[in-house]
């Protein structure tokens, strides 16, 4: 029964929801309001201040906004019904009338009278079956003067082409309308274009359909808000209409010069051509217009930016709607009280219909990115601070009319995160603003499809190179990330970045010496200088070097914590040891802080062939091999990460005498427990580097003694004395899996619970010493476990007792 009710309900709502695809979920209270209106009551939607009303033929239609106005809805009888006085709803069925009488009953009396005067009344009253599109009285009175003169000239003529253009020689209900339908009319060689839109609007030659599907004895009547003009619909291709129209000489020149005219002639489907008039092109400076016309890429981009691969009528626009052009660029259509707009250009109702679409005449040129200059492009992407500094530095003329250039433009957040004093100086000091902007630019177009890792290009200041990096899922420039790449303008390309970049013309050694704070790096600097002086050198650190590195630099205090033997070798400058030390702390290529995404593990190959496992947490803090990175800096030789401790050597040749960070040691894949030094455990790790999705698998082998630190009375002393934890499974050291049978307390604790208790103990072991406090934690866990089991047993016994009581009809027994 429920299934049948649902089907019936969906049938009732079906036709309504098909038209109201824009609607939200129908509220229950509105459904109750609609149902109280009685049977066959439908919503009429009125747009205040316009005189337009839409008969929805739907009970549950919701009000909405049309061009900023909130519509008003009221209930009237649905098509074919009328109300009996004193009764709820519309229960009287109207008798059917012929087409002309039906049109008169719907209020199109002027149109019906004109038909009678023309001698077509007899045909529309007796013959059929036809579909009549009847304009309202208001539409008849407000017809344009050119069309009105034609109406007068054909008055009394039954072959009136305007009248015949409103008649389709078949029944055409609205549920047969498609997104784009072309139908033949009674006027020879003339067709009507019917369009159906997702916002519930239907148009006939861009005239709005107000009242639909009014049944007559010999056809169907549709009420429209505008008289149809056959001269607006021409049986020619849209491209040929543009070429023949004298208002589009500049556009025609561009179409023929680009060869795109042939594409338009053969394009499948219907299109909307937003055609800028010659007056629109005159608004552009002559030099700018000529440059666009003569630039093949800019010319093609401009043409494609004015073509939409489906028909859009101005009258069907009810609010903001983004539409893709044939070049995949998006144009925004919108409307308000004054009319409809595409971007900022107003649509004035001036259009022509062709065989394959519609032409809207525009008063402005819609410039795509590829036809804008760099300043216009930056402003269109809301990069206002960059544009302001360009004007302050006197570079506006250069970036408007010359090129090609590549600019790495910081977004607005990047400028606001900059030191306010630096930004104020750039706004105040013309020379400083020029230097800052020139370092963000380069000569030529550098698109990301041609950028390689570790590539350096000379900046516009002609002194400092800009270094580019290729990361997993991203690209970088210096220590910034490219967030939006390859926005092409007519005279260059813009890459939007998330940080303001500055020249780094100091070597790594000079940068470390100049770092503020209490940390010093003299020992590491000595090691670097010794490594660069070896033959052959481990690495070279000249400012002009084209190889860039990432340095993980421990401070003097961190190096002082390594064992005495290692410190002695560093002091002596032992060549083999120094080489090993440097290669363990340096990677080739630049990996700044921005190259890492949060909560992923990156494997970076060090110079000694081993990997740094670098991770950034949600707060943006880095760790490398479990060692915290305190700060990151940029130098002429690459990236510097200051770390809190020394990385262990590949051969264990040096070790730390104490750990500097308890939190770091807990995250590291190395362990300093047991021997007091850096001892690498057996581990295997596989992960993708530089931003990719990381899959890391580690296996830890460690012998754990549960009875350690517990007295004989501890119930856990009955556990096996040693077992191995491997990949999250519990087993004995000999490989045998731990089961309930291996514990004398098997009735009170399972293997699964043992593993849970063991995981809890492992989490606590770095925080609570393994003494009586550790035993208390485990005792509490066992106590909760036993208490839960007792409760389950008690509930089970109680349930059994109640069942027996119902069966035997005796008193409820006491349950201990």
PADOSE-822592 format. One record per residue (C-alpha): x, z, y; residue number from 1. Coordinates in steps of 0.5 Angstrom, whole numbers, plus 500, padded with zeros to 3 digits. Last residue first. Example, Ala and Ser with C-alpha at 12.3 -4.5 7.8 and 13.67 -1.06 7.14 Angstrom:
<recs>
REC    u    w    v  resi
REC  527  514  498     2
REC  525  516  491     1
</recs>
This chain:
<recs>
REC    u    w    v  resi
REC  544  586  475   816
REC  538  582  474   815
REC  531  586  473   814
REC  526  583  469   813
REC  520  580  473   812
REC  514  582  469   811
REC  511  578  464   810
REC  507  571  464   809
REC  511  569  458   808
REC  513  562  461   807
REC  513  564  468   806
REC  517  570  467   805
REC  522  566  463   804
REC  523  561  468   803
REC  524  566  473   802
REC  529  570  469   801
REC  533  563  468   800
REC  534  562  475   799
REC  536  569  476   798
REC  541  568  471   797
REC  544  562  475   796
REC  544  565  482   795
REC  548  571  479   794
REC  553  566  476   793
REC  554  562  482   792
REC  555  568  486   791
REC  560  571  481   790
REC  564  564  482   789
REC  564  564  489   788
REC  567  571  489   787
REC  572  569  484   786
REC  574  564  489   785
REC  574  568  495   784
REC  579  573  492   783
REC  583  568  489   782
REC  584  565  496   781
REC  585  572  499   780
REC  590  574  494   779
REC  594  567  496   778
REC  595  569  503   777
REC  597  576  501   776
REC  602  574  497   775
REC  605  570  503   774
REC  605  576  507   773
REC  608  580  501   772
REC  614  576  502   771
REC  615  568  503   770
REC  616  568  510   769
REC  610  566  514   768
REC  610  560  519   767
REC  614  554  515   766
REC  611  557  508   765
REC  604  556  511   764
REC  602  549  509   763
REC  606  549  503   762
REC  601  555  501   761
REC  595  552  502   760
REC  597  546  498   759
REC  599  551  492   758
REC  592  554  493   757
REC  589  547  493   756
REC  593  545  487   755
REC  591  551  483   754
REC  584  550  485   753
REC  584  543  481   752
REC  588  546  475   751
REC  582  551  475   750
REC  582  559  476   749
REC  577  564  473   748
REC  577  562  466   747
REC  584  559  466   746
REC  587  566  467   745
REC  592  566  462   744
REC  594  559  465   743
REC  597  553  461   742
REC  590  552  458   741
REC  587  550  465   740
REC  591  544  465   739
REC  598  543  469   738
REC  600  536  467   737
REC  607  535  463   736
REC  612  531  466   735
REC  618  536  464   734
REC  618  539  471   733
REC  610  541  470   732
REC  605  537  473   731
REC  601  537  480   730
REC  599  531  483   729
REC  600  529  491   728
REC  605  524  490   727
REC  610  529  486   726
REC  610  536  486   725
REC  614  539  481   724
REC  613  545  477   723
REC  617  552  476   722
REC  615  559  473   721
REC  609  557  470   720
REC  603  561  473   719
REC  602  569  470   718
REC  606  571  476   717
REC  600  569  480   716
REC  596  575  478   715
REC  601  580  483   714
REC  602  586  479   713
REC  609  584  477   712
REC  611  584  485   711
REC  611  577  489   710
REC  617  575  493   709
REC  618  569  488   708
REC  613  568  483   707
REC  611  562  485   706
REC  618  558  484   705
REC  618  551  487   704
REC  622  546  485   703
REC  622  540  490   702
REC  621  533  488   701
REC  618  529  494   700
REC  615  522  494   699
REC  614  518  500   698
REC  609  512  501   697
REC  609  509  508   696
REC  604  503  510   695
REC  605  501  517   694
REC  600  497  521   693
REC  605  493  525   692
REC  608  495  532   691
REC  615  494  531   690
REC  616  495  524   689
REC  613  495  517   688
REC  613  501  513   687
REC  616  502  506   686
REC  619  509  504   685
REC  623  512  498   684
REC  625  519  498   683
REC  630  523  495   682
REC  632  529  499   681
REC  637  528  505   680
REC  641  534  506   679
REC  643  536  513   678
REC  646  543  513   677
REC  644  550  511   676
REC  644  549  504   675
REC  638  551  502   674
REC  633  548  507   673
REC  636  543  511   672
REC  631  537  509   671
REC  630  530  511   670
REC  624  526  511   669
REC  622  530  518   668
REC  616  533  520   667
REC  617  540  518   666
REC  624  539  521   665
REC  622  537  528   664
REC  617  543  529   663
REC  622  548  527   662
REC  627  545  532   661
REC  634  546  533   660
REC  636  546  526   659
REC  642  550  524   658
REC  649  548  522   657
REC  648  541  522   656
REC  651  536  518   655
REC  657  531  517   654
REC  660  527  512   653
REC  653  526  508   652
REC  655  519  506   651
REC  649  516  510   650
REC  651  520  516   649
REC  645  525  518   648
REC  642  524  525   647
REC  644  529  531   646
REC  639  533  534   645
REC  634  534  540   644
REC  634  526  542   643
REC  635  522  548   642
REC  633  515  547   641
REC  637  510  551   640
REC  634  503  552   639
REC  639  497  553   638
REC  646  495  555   637
REC  644  494  563   636
REC  640  501  562   635
REC  633  504  561   634
REC  631  511  560   633
REC  627  515  555   632
REC  626  523  554   631
REC  626  528  549   630
REC  626  524  543   629
REC  624  529  537   628
REC  628  529  531   627
REC  623  527  525   626
REC  627  521  523   625
REC  626  519  530   624
REC  620  523  534   623
REC  616  520  540   622
REC  611  524  544   621
REC  605  519  547   620
REC  600  525  546   619
REC  597  521  540   618
REC  604  522  537   617
REC  609  516  537   616
REC  613  515  530   615
REC  620  512  529   614
REC  623  512  522   613
REC  630  510  524   612
REC  632  505  518   611
REC  639  505  514   610
REC  644  499  515   609
REC  649  502  519   608
REC  647  498  525   607
REC  640  502  525   606
REC  634  498  522   605
REC  628  500  525   604
REC  622  502  521   603
REC  616  504  525   602
REC  611  509  523   601
REC  604  509  527   600
REC  600  514  530   599
REC  601  512  537   598
REC  603  505  538   597
REC  611  504  539   596
REC  614  498  544   595
REC  612  502  550   594
REC  618  507  549   593
REC  623  502  549   592
REC  625  499  543   591
REC  631  494  545   590
REC  635  490  540   589
REC  641  492  535   588
REC  640  499  533   587
REC  645  505  535   586
REC  645  512  532   585
REC  648  511  525   584
REC  652  506  527   583
REC  656  511  532   582
REC  657  516  527   581
REC  660  511  522   580
REC  664  508  527   579
REC  667  515  529   578
REC  668  517  522   577
REC  672  511  520   576
REC  676  511  527   575
REC  677  518  527   574
REC  677  520  534   573
REC  681  526  534   572
REC  675  530  537   571
REC  670  527  533   570
REC  674  528  526   569
REC  674  536  529   568
REC  667  536  530   567
REC  665  533  523   566
REC  670  539  520   565
REC  667  544  524   564
REC  660  543  522   563
REC  655  540  527   562
REC  651  544  532   561
REC  656  542  538   560
REC  653  535  537   559
REC  646  538  539   558
REC  649  542  545   557
REC  653  536  548   556
REC  647  532  548   555
REC  644  527  542   554
REC  643  520  544   553
REC  639  515  540   552
REC  641  508  543   551
REC  637  502  543   550
REC  641  496  544   549
REC  642  489  548   548
REC  647  483  546   547
REC  648  479  552   546
REC  653  483  555   545
REC  654  482  563   544
REC  654  489  564   543
REC  659  491  559   542
REC  658  495  553   541
REC  661  492  547   540
REC  660  495  540   539
REC  664  497  534   538
REC  670  494  537   537
REC  674  490  532   536
REC  679  493  534   535
REC  677  500  536   534
REC  676  500  544   533
REC  668  500  544   532
REC  668  506  538   531
REC  672  510  543   530
REC  668  509  549   529
REC  662  511  545   528
REC  665  517  542   527
REC  667  519  548   526
REC  660  518  551   525
REC  657  522  546   524
REC  662  528  547   523
REC  660  528  555   522
REC  653  527  554   521
REC  651  533  558   520
REC  644  536  559   519
REC  642  541  565   518
REC  638  536  568   517
REC  639  529  572   516
REC  642  523  568   515
REC  647  520  572   514
REC  653  520  566   513
REC  648  517  561   512
REC  646  511  566   511
REC  654  510  567   510
REC  655  510  560   509
REC  649  505  558   508
REC  651  500  564   507
REC  648  500  570   506
REC  644  494  573   505
REC  637  496  570   504
REC  633  492  575   503
REC  626  496  576   502
REC  619  495  572   501
REC  612  497  574   500
REC  608  498  568   499
REC  602  496  564   498
REC  604  488  564   497
REC  599  482  566   496
REC  603  476  565   495
REC  602  470  570   494
REC  603  463  570   493
REC  605  458  575   492
REC  603  453  580   491
REC  596  451  578   490
REC  595  458  575   489
REC  596  460  568   488
REC  594  466  565   487
REC  599  467  559   486
REC  599  474  557   485
REC  594  480  558   484
REC  597  487  556   483
REC  605  485  556   482
REC  608  492  555   481
REC  613  495  560   480
REC  620  497  558   479
REC  624  491  560   478
REC  618  485  559   477
REC  615  487  552   476
REC  610  483  547   475
REC  605  485  542   474
REC  602  485  535   473
REC  609  487  532   472
REC  614  487  538   471
REC  617  481  541   470
REC  622  483  547   469
REC  624  480  554   468
REC  629  482  558   467
REC  629  480  566   466
REC  636  478  569   465
REC  638  481  575   464
REC  642  477  580   463
REC  638  471  582   462
REC  633  475  586   461
REC  627  471  582   460
REC  629  473  576   459
REC  634  470  571   458
REC  631  470  564   457
REC  633  474  558   456
REC  631  473  551   455
REC  632  479  546   454
REC  626  477  541   453
REC  624  470  543   452
REC  619  467  548   451
REC  616  460  547   450
REC  609  461  545   449
REC  609  467  550   448
REC  609  462  556   447
REC  615  462  561   446
REC  613  457  566   445
REC  619  456  571   444
REC  623  460  575   443
REC  622  468  574   442
REC  618  473  577   441
REC  618  481  577   440
REC  625  482  580   439
REC  622  478  586   438
REC  617  483  587   437
REC  621  489  588   436
REC  626  485  592   435
REC  621  482  597   434
REC  617  489  597   433
REC  624  492  599   432
REC  625  487  605   431
REC  618  488  608   430
REC  619  496  608   429
REC  612  499  609   428
REC  608  497  603   427
REC  614  497  599   426
REC  616  504  602   425
REC  609  507  600   424
REC  609  505  593   423
REC  616  508  592   422
REC  614  514  595   421
REC  607  514  591   420
REC  612  514  585   419
REC  608  509  580   418
REC  602  511  576   417
REC  598  508  582   416
REC  601  501  581   415
REC  601  501  573   414
REC  593  503  574   413
REC  592  497  578   412
REC  596  492  573   411
REC  603  490  574   410
REC  604  483  575   409
REC  610  479  570   408
REC  610  473  574   407
REC  612  466  572   406
REC  613  461  577   405
REC  612  453  578   404
REC  612  453  584   403
REC  610  451  591   402
REC  604  452  595   401
REC  600  459  594   400
REC  606  463  592   399
REC  611  460  597   398
REC  606  461  603   397
REC  604  468  601   396
REC  611  470  600   395
REC  612  474  607   394
REC  613  481  604   393
REC  607  484  606   392
REC  603  478  603   391
REC  606  479  597   390
REC  605  486  597   389
REC  598  486  598   388
REC  597  480  592   387
REC  600  485  588   386
REC  596  491  590   385
REC  590  487  589   384
REC  591  485  582   383
REC  583  484  581   382
REC  584  478  576   381
REC  581  474  581   380
REC  586  476  586   379
REC  592  475  582   378
REC  589  468  581   377
REC  588  466  588   376
REC  595  469  589   375
REC  598  465  584   374
REC  594  458  586   373
REC  588  456  583   372
REC  587  450  579   371
REC  589  453  572   370
REC  584  459  573   369
REC  578  455  574   368
REC  576  453  581   367
REC  568  452  581   366
REC  568  447  587   365
REC  562  449  592   364
REC  556  446  595   363
REC  553  444  588   362
REC  549  439  585   361
REC  546  441  578   360
REC  546  435  573   359
REC  542  436  567   358
REC  542  433  560   357
REC  543  428  555   356
REC  538  422  557   355
REC  539  425  564   354
REC  535  430  568   353
REC  537  431  576   352
REC  538  437  580   351
REC  537  440  587   350
REC  533  447  586   349
REC  538  450  591   348
REC  543  453  586   347
REC  548  458  590   346
REC  555  458  589   345
REC  558  465  588   344
REC  559  465  580   343
REC  553  460  579   342
REC  547  463  583   341
REC  540  463  583   340
REC  535  465  589   339
REC  534  469  595   338
REC  530  475  591   337
REC  536  475  586   336
REC  539  471  581   335
REC  545  471  576   334
REC  549  466  572   333
REC  556  468  571   332
REC  561  462  568   331
REC  566  464  562   330
REC  572  459  560   329
REC  571  456  553   328
REC  574  449  556   327
REC  567  447  554   326
REC  564  452  559   325
REC  562  459  556   324
REC  556  462  559   323
REC  555  469  562   322
REC  548  472  564   321
REC  546  476  570   320
REC  539  476  571   319
REC  532  472  570   318
REC  535  465  570   317
REC  530  460  567   316
REC  528  457  574   315
REC  535  455  575   314
REC  535  451  568   313
REC  541  451  563   312
REC  542  445  558   311
REC  547  446  553   310
REC  555  445  552   309
REC  556  447  559   308
REC  561  443  564   307
REC  563  445  571   306
REC  570  448  568   305
REC  571  442  564   304
REC  572  438  570   303
REC  577  443  573   302
REC  581  444  567   301
REC  582  436  567   300
REC  584  436  574   299
REC  589  442  573   298
REC  592  439  567   297
REC  593  432  570   296
REC  595  434  577   295
REC  594  429  582   294
REC  587  431  583   293
REC  589  438  584   292
REC  595  436  589   291
REC  590  432  593   290
REC  585  438  594   289
REC  590  443  596   288
REC  594  438  601   287
REC  587  436  604   286
REC  585  444  604   285
REC  579  445  600   284
REC  572  445  604   283
REC  572  438  603   282
REC  571  438  596   281
REC  564  442  597   280
REC  562  436  602   279
REC  563  431  596   278
REC  558  434  592   277
REC  560  439  586   276
REC  557  437  580   275
REC  555  443  575   274
REC  554  438  569   273
REC  549  442  564   272
REC  550  439  557   271
REC  545  436  551   270
REC  548  434  544   269
REC  554  430  542   268
REC  559  428  547   267
REC  560  420  547   266
REC  559  419  554   265
REC  562  425  557   264
REC  568  424  553   263
REC  569  417  556   262
REC  568  420  563   261
REC  574  424  561   260
REC  579  419  562   259
REC  583  423  567   258
REC  583  418  573   257
REC  575  416  571   256
REC  573  423  572   255
REC  577  425  578   254
REC  575  419  582   253
REC  567  420  580   252
REC  568  428  582   251
REC  571  425  589   250
REC  565  420  590   249
REC  560  425  588   248
REC  554  424  593   247
REC  554  416  592   246
REC  551  417  585   245
REC  552  412  581   244
REC  558  415  577   243
REC  554  422  577   242
REC  548  418  573   241
REC  553  414  569   240
REC  556  421  566   239
REC  549  424  565   238
REC  547  418  561   237
REC  541  414  563   236
REC  534  414  561   235
REC  532  418  568   234
REC  528  424  569   233
REC  527  426  576   232
REC  523  420  578   231
REC  518  422  573   230
REC  517  428  578   229
REC  513  434  574   228
REC  509  439  578   227
REC  511  446  578   226
REC  509  452  576   225
REC  506  450  569   224
REC  500  451  565   223
REC  500  449  558   222
REC  493  445  555   221
REC  492  444  548   220
REC  488  438  544   219
REC  482  435  543   218
REC  477  441  542   217
REC  481  445  547   216
REC  486  451  545   215
REC  490  454  551   214
REC  497  454  547   213
REC  501  457  553   212
REC  500  460  560   211
REC  506  460  565   210
REC  511  455  563   209
REC  516  454  568   208
REC  518  448  571   207
REC  525  446  568   206
REC  523  439  566   205
REC  518  443  561   204
REC  521  450  561   203
REC  520  456  557   202
REC  522  463  558   201
REC  523  469  553   200
REC  530  471  555   199
REC  533  467  549   198
REC  531  461  552   197
REC  527  455  550   196
REC  528  448  553   195
REC  523  442  553   194
REC  525  436  556   193
REC  520  431  558   192
REC  521  423  556   191
REC  519  417  560   190
REC  519  410  557   189
REC  512  408  558   188
REC  508  414  561   187
REC  504  417  556   186
REC  510  422  554   185
REC  515  422  549   184
REC  518  429  547   183
REC  525  432  548   182
REC  527  439  545   181
REC  532  443  547   180
REC  532  450  545   179
REC  526  449  540   178
REC  519  448  542   177
REC  514  448  536   176
REC  512  455  537   175
REC  509  453  544   174
REC  504  448  541   173
REC  505  441  541   172
REC  499  436  540   171
REC  500  429  540   170
REC  500  424  546   169
REC  504  428  551   168
REC  501  428  558   167
REC  504  430  564   166
REC  508  424  565   165
REC  501  420  565   164
REC  499  423  571   163
REC  505  421  575   162
REC  505  414  572   161
REC  498  413  575   160
REC  495  408  570   159
REC  488  410  571   158
REC  489  409  579   157
REC  484  412  583   156
REC  490  416  587   155
REC  496  412  586   154
REC  499  412  593   153
REC  496  419  595   152
REC  500  422  589   151
REC  506  417  591   150
REC  506  420  598   149
REC  506  427  595   148
REC  512  426  591   147
REC  516  425  597   146
REC  513  430  601   145
REC  515  435  596   144
REC  509  439  592   143
REC  506  446  595   142
REC  499  444  594   141
REC  499  442  587   140
REC  504  448  585   139
REC  499  453  588   138
REC  493  450  584   137
REC  497  451  578   136
REC  500  445  574   135
REC  497  442  568   134
REC  501  440  562   133
REC  496  437  557   132
REC  498  436  550   131
REC  493  430  547   130
REC  489  429  541   129
REC  485  426  543   128
REC  479  422  546   127
REC  473  425  549   126
REC  474  429  555   125
REC  481  427  557   124
REC  479  419  556   123
REC  473  420  560   122
REC  477  424  566   121
REC  482  419  567   120
REC  479  415  572   119
REC  484  417  578   118
REC  479  421  582   117
REC  477  425  575   116
REC  485  427  574   115
REC  485  429  582   114
REC  480  434  580   113
REC  483  437  574   112
REC  489  438  578   111
REC  486  441  584   110
REC  482  446  579   109
REC  488  448  575   108
REC  485  455  574   107
REC  485  456  567   106
REC  477  454  567   105
REC  479  448  570   104
REC  484  446  565   103
REC  480  448  559   102
REC  474  443  562   101
REC  479  438  562   100
REC  482  439  555    99
REC  475  439  552    98
REC  472  446  551    97
REC  472  451  545    96
REC  467  456  545    95
REC  470  463  547    94
REC  470  469  542    93
REC  467  475  544    92
REC  471  481  541    91
REC  476  483  547    90
REC  478  490  547    89
REC  473  496  548    88
REC  466  495  549    87
REC  461  496  555    86
REC  461  489  558    85
REC  463  484  552    84
REC  470  482  553    83
REC  473  475  552    82
REC  477  471  547    81
REC  480  464  546    80
REC  487  466  549    79
REC  488  474  549    78
REC  484  478  553    77
REC  487  481  559    76
REC  492  487  559    75
REC  497  489  565    74
REC  504  489  566    73
REC  508  489  573    72
REC  515  487  573    71
REC  521  490  576    70
REC  525  486  581    69
REC  532  484  581    68
REC  532  477  579    67
REC  527  479  573    66
REC  527  486  571    65
REC  523  488  565    64
REC  516  490  563    63
REC  515  491  555    62
REC  510  486  551    61
REC  507  490  546    60
REC  500  486  545    59
REC  503  479  546    58
REC  500  472  548    57
REC  505  473  554    56
REC  501  470  560    55
REC  506  470  565    54
REC  504  471  572    53
REC  508  468  579    52
REC  506  470  586    51
REC  513  471  588    50
REC  512  478  591    49
REC  512  482  585    48
REC  513  479  578    47
REC  507  479  574    46
REC  507  480  566    45
REC  500  479  563    44
REC  500  483  556    43
REC  495  481  551    42
REC  488  485  548    41
REC  485  482  542    40
REC  483  488  539    39
REC  482  495  543    38
REC  486  497  549    37
REC  488  503  546    36
REC  493  500  541    35
REC  497  498  547    34
REC  498  505  550    33
REC  499  507  543    32
REC  505  502  542    31
REC  507  504  549    30
REC  508  511  546    29
REC  512  509  540    28
REC  517  505  544    27
REC  518  498  543    26
REC  526  497  541    25
REC  529  493  547    24
REC  527  486  549    23
REC  531  480  550    22
REC  528  477  544    21
REC  521  477  547    20
REC  519  470  544    19
REC  520  471  537    18
REC  518  479  538    17
REC  511  477  540    16
REC  510  472  535    15
REC  512  477  529    14
REC  508  483  532    13
REC  502  482  528    12
REC  505  479  522    11
REC  510  485  522    10
REC  504  490  522     9
REC  501  486  516     8
REC  507  486  512     7
REC  509  493  514     6
REC  502  495  511     5
REC  502  491  505     4
REC  509  495  503     3
REC  506  502  505     2
REC  500  500  500     1
</recs>
